[in-house]
Amino acid sequence: MRKLVMPLLAACAALGLTAAPASAIIGGQTAPDSYSWIVDLGHRDNGHGCGGGLIAPQWVVTAGHCLSGAEPGTEVRIGSNDRTTGGELIAVQATFHPAAGDIGLVKLATPATAAPMRTGPMPAGGPIRLLGWGMDSTTNPTSPRLLKQLDTEVLGQCGPANELCVKVSTTDTACHGDSGTPATVDGSVVAVTSRGPIGTCGDGGFAIYTAIAPHQDWINQTISTN
């Protein structure tokens, strides 16, 4: 495994700004479990859009590059595996982005009643579950109505200290529309979907996720002062 992981980590580190925003779940399966904290920030039927996770009653964590689509007044859906119905619809009040890192916070106009997610430490390896409503194919893509999941593994840290490389393939991968949607380890949220190599989703063998734990101090400070 070491011979496989090290070249991938080197490739991740070399990506820089050449990486394309990540996508949706290709392969995997329809998620059998429900998540009170899952958030749909808006998806079009071609698979493009973003997700997030309720981190506190009035706060959603997502990828930083997803904030451009979460303008104040835009409604997000919280707590439903079905992106078209159910859960709670709450308007966005404001968005926040740190000085560095593909992570962001969305403040809701009113608190959600759903239970927020539990966060966990940044994993060094092992199994991880990816979630999303992103495109389900690279040809004639659609955005599934029901949340999908993909169980895979963490290959290790890549690029900056707050990023993870996650193992994927062209048949089983996060893709366009999965950006910002959380990934879980043992039921705790550990990261949000960031991006992948330019080209066909999964073709590089990895996708990049922003770990939440390294940003926890910024998250706590932003919530306490806003």
N, C-alpha and C positions, 0 to 999 in steps of 0.2 A: 504493500500500500504506500510506503514511503516514496518509492520511485514514481508512483502516480501523482501523489499529492504535491510534491515539491515543484514539478514543472507547472502544475495548475496554479500554485500560489505565486510563482514567478510571473505567470501570464496575468494574473489578477493585478499584481502590483504594477505591472507595466501598462495597464489599461488607461489610467488617468481619465481624461475627458473624452477618450475615444469610445467609452462604453455607452450603450444605448439604454434608455429607460426600460425597466422590466415591465413585464407582460403578465399573462394569465396562465391558468393551469392547462397544459396539454397533457393528455394521459390522465393518470390518477383516477379518481372516482368522485361521485357526488358525496359530499360530506354527510355521514349518517348522524353525526352529533350536532346539536345546536349550540351556539355561542352567544351568550347574552351581550357580550362586548363587541361583537363584530359590527363593522360600520361600512356601508356603501356610500362612497363620496360621489357616485354618479357613473354609470356605465352606458355606453351606446351599444347597439346590437352588433357592431363590428368588433367588439371585444375591448375597445379602448375605454379607459376610465381608471379610477383609483379606489383603493379600500383603506381602512384604518382600524384602529382599536380604541375602545372607550377606556381611558386610563384613570379617569376620575369622573364624577357625575356630570361635570360641565366641560370635559376636555377629551379630545381625541388625538392620538398619536398617529402619524402617517409619514410617508417619505417627504422630504423637503420639496422635491420637484413636483409633488402633487398639490402644493398650496395654491398654485396659479389657477387651479380649477375649483377652489373652495372660497369664492368671493363671499363677503358678507351678504347675507340674505339668501344664499343658496341653501337648500334643504338637504340634509343627509339622513339616511335611514339606519337606525341602530337596532341591533338585536334580532334580525331576521336573516335566515339563510336564503330567503327568497328576495332578490333585489327589487322586485316589483310590488311587493305587498308585505304587510305585517310589521311588527316592531314599532318603533317610534320615529316620526319625522320631525326633526328639529332644525331650525335655521342656524347658519353660521353667524357668529358675532364678530370674530377677529381671527387672524392667523399669526403665528410666530415661528421664526426660523433662527437657529443659532449661528454663530459666526462661521462655523465649519461643520461639515457632515450632512449627509442626505437624510435629514430627519426634520420633522416639523410638528407643531401643535396647532390644533383647531379648537378655539373656544366656542362653545355653543351658546346660543342666546338664552336658553333655559336649561336647567339640569335634567339629565335623563333619569328615568326611574330604574333602568336596567343596571345589573351588577357590573361594575368595572372589571377589567381583566387583572389577573395576577401576573406580575413580571418576574422573570428569573435571570440568573447570571448569564454572561456571555459564554456559550459552550466552546470547548476546544475541539470537540469531535463528537461522534455518536449520532444517534437518530434525531431527525427533526421533521416536523409536519408543516408543509406549506399549504396556504389557503388562498383562494381568490376566485373572482368572477371573470378573469381575463379570457382572452381568445382561446378557443379550444382546438384550433387548427391553424397551420400556417397557410393553408389554401382555403379560400372562401370562409374566413373565420366568422364565428358568432360569439356572443358573450352569453354563457349559460345563465339561465334564470336562477338556478339553484347553485349555492356555493359548492365549489369543488375543493378537494384536498389531494395532496401528493406526499407520501411518506418517502423520505430519502435520508441523506446523511450529511453532516458537516465535514468538509474536508479540512478546515482550519481557517486561521486568520489570513486575510489577503488585503493588500493595500494598506490604508490607514489602520490604526489600532482598533477602530470601532467597526470594522467590516469583516464579514464572514464569507468564505466561499462555500457554496452548497452544491453538492453533486447533482447534475441533471444530464439529460440526453435529449436528442431531437424528438423522441417519442414520449418522454416524461419530463416536463419542465414547467417552470414559471415562464410567462410570456407577456405580451402587451396587454395591459389591463389589470395585472396583478400588483402593480406598484403600490406601495404603502400598506398592503394587507399584511397582517402579522403572521409570523411563523412561531410554532410552539414546540416546547420540549417538556415532556412529562406534565402536560396540562398548563404550563406557564408560558407566557409570551416572552420571547427572547430577542426578536428582531423584526424588522419590517422589510419588505421587498424593495430593493433599490434598482438594480440594473443588470444587464448581461452584455456579452460581447456583441459588437455590431454584426448583423447578419441574421441567419436563421436562428430562432430561439433554441437554445440547448446545444448548438453546434460546437461550442467551445468546451462542453463538458462541465460547466459551472455556471452558477448565477450568484450575484453579489447581494448580500443582505446587510442592512445597517443594524448593528446590535443596539439594544436600548440601554443596557446597564451603564455603558460608558457615558451616556448623556443624562443619567438620572439626576445629577446635581442641577443641571440646566433646567430639566423638566420641573423639578421641585421648586426652584427659584421662580420660574416663569409663572407657575400656577399660583404661588403664594403672593406674587406682586401684581397679578392681573385679575 
